[in-house]
Amino acid sequence: MSVSAIIVTCGEDIALIRAAVGSLRASSEPVHEIIVVDNHPQRQTATAFADEVDVIVAIPGANVGFTGGVAAGAALATGDFL
């Protein structure tokens, strides 16, 4: 069983997103992959996580809302569960 974790963002705070990623990494349940969906088209989330090989960044190009963000992340997920 593998779990894919999706973080949908819409704010400006990269430090807060990093904290969420760090919490997933520290989880007692192993996470197969971490997918960050950047729902804020002006932010540079892809650049911020470029060196982190365990983080997949999806950038829809516009704020597609929470449901759209989850769908964008789910389309990239390879785990058995989200």
C-alpha positions in Angstrom: 0.0 0.0 0.0 1.4 3.4 -1.0 0.1 6.8 -0.1 0.3 9.9 -2.2 -0.1 13.2 -0.3 -1.4 16.3 -2.1 -0.9 19.8 -0.8 -3.1 22.4 -2.6 -1.7 25.9 -2.0 -3.2 29.3 -2.7 -1.3 31.6 -0.3 2.1 33.3 -0.7 4.0 31.7 2.2 6.6 29.3 0.9 7.8 28.7 4.5 4.4 27.4 5.4 4.3 25.0 2.4 7.8 23.8 3.4 6.6 23.2 6.9 3.7 21.1 5.5 6.1 19.1 3.4 8.4 18.6 6.4 5.4 17.3 8.4 4.6 14.8 5.8 8.2 13.6 5.6 8.3 13.2 9.4 5.0 11.3 9.5 4.9 7.9 11.2 3.1 6.6 8.1 5.4 6.5 5.1 4.4 8.7 2.2 5.1 7.4 -1.3 5.2 10.9 -2.9 4.4 14.5 -2.0 2.6 16.5 -4.7 2.3 20.3 -4.2 -0.3 22.0 -6.4 0.4 25.7 -6.8 -2.9 27.4 -7.1 -1.4 30.8 -7.1 -0.1 31.6 -10.6 2.4 34.3 -9.7 4.4 32.3 -7.1 7.6 30.4 -7.9 6.8 27.1 -6.1 8.5 25.0 -8.7 11.7 27.0 -8.2 11.4 26.7 -4.4 11.2 22.9 -4.6 13.5 22.3 -7.6 16.2 20.5 -5.6 13.8 18.3 -3.7 13.5 15.1 -5.6 10.7 13.7 -3.4 8.4 16.7 -4.2 6.3 16.9 -7.4 5.1 20.4 -8.2 2.0 20.8 -10.3 1.2 24.3 -11.7 -2.2 24.5 -13.3 -1.5 28.1 -14.5 -4.4 29.6 -12.8 -6.3 29.3 -9.5 -8.5 26.3 -10.3 -10.0 26.2 -6.8 -9.6 23.5 -4.2 -11.4 20.7 -6.1 -9.5 21.6 -9.3 -6.2 21.6 -7.4 -6.9 18.2 -5.9 -7.8 16.9 -9.4 -4.6 18.2 -10.8 -2.6 16.5 -8.0 -4.5 13.3 -8.3 -3.8 13.2 -12.1 -0.1 13.0 -11.2 -0.4 10.6 -8.2 1.0 7.1 -8.5 0.1 5.9 -5.0 -2.6 3.4 -4.1 -4.3 6.0 -1.9 -4.6 9.8 -1.8 
